[in-house]
């Protein structure tokens, strides 16, 4: 099996001045994840690394750059899932952690549980030796300005920015990972789709893997990630399955979003019903990426790696 990785940096509206940073961020994440796959690494390691890369990038609403809740605090959700055995780990409403996806992986591998939240997740992180990051270090000026404008009633809800990745490795195993800071000015303790298995992500070697982004409450209502895999199990291509599920979510509950999908044969799709979604994929030594509907740039991986330090 030839390895493939597909990543997204969130569906929504991306302002012009942030487009290049968003493109660079998803390309960097895809290349890092693919680097693991090319060396024979697992899909699980690849999606974790890709998402960790975007959590560290302030252009995205995950990790450093997360949107703030009503009290001006960062509360983050993340999930990871292994398609080989359907194991999954997730965390919700976590604070003061730079990389929630790493903690979600530890929940999957070091506990008998699948989801830890808030204070319990914090205690688990301490037990696992994950360093605490002061909350203010995760807050960017952009997130702070967004929070203040929402407080003033301007409803500055333009850029959703959840990050995610799906991959298939040389052994034919699939995995997904998703991470988010959630909605700006959300109620304290609000948990969206990301941490919920089948909504924010799902992976099953029998069908494929998907990672979602968009309006969390709508995604949860239709269990979007699992719905896409269901359509693929009925014989649809990844692109058709993604479009069918996104259309259903839009017509049934009025929700917009986006997905990255891969099937058990390595076919992939990056689809969205919002104005934009930053995405990137690497397959057969070729990098593809875009933000707008119909936009698709292509480079060889070697060319992309050579230009990484200077932007894409």
HUWODA-V594766 format. One line per field, one symbol per residue. ss: DSSP state (@ for helix, = for strand, . for the rest). psi: psi as a letter, one per 30 degrees, with the letter a starting at -180 (. if undefined). Layout:
ss: ???
psi: ???
This chain:
ss: ...=========...@@@@@@@@@@@@@@@@@@@@@@@....@@@@@@@@@@@@@............==....=.=======....========.....@@@@@@@@@@@....===@@@@@@@@@@.......@@@@..@@@@@@@@@@@...........======.....=======.....=..........=...====...=======.@@@@@@@.@@@@@@@@@@....@@@@@@@@@@@@@@@@...=======....=====...========..=======....====@@@@@@@@@@..
psi: kkkkkkllgkkbkjleffeeeeeeeeeeeeeeeeeeefgglleeeeeeeeeeefefjfflikbjfklkafgglkklkllkkjfeggklklllhklhkeifeeeeeeeefflglfkklceeeeeeeeefgkkkkkefffkleeeeeeeeeeeggfihifjegkllkllkaffgklllkkklfakkglkkfkkafefjkfdflkkjffealkkllajeeeeeegheeeeeeeeefgglleeeeeeeeeeeeeeeggklallkkklffgklkjllfaelkklllkkhgkkkllelkfkjkklleeeeeegefgl.
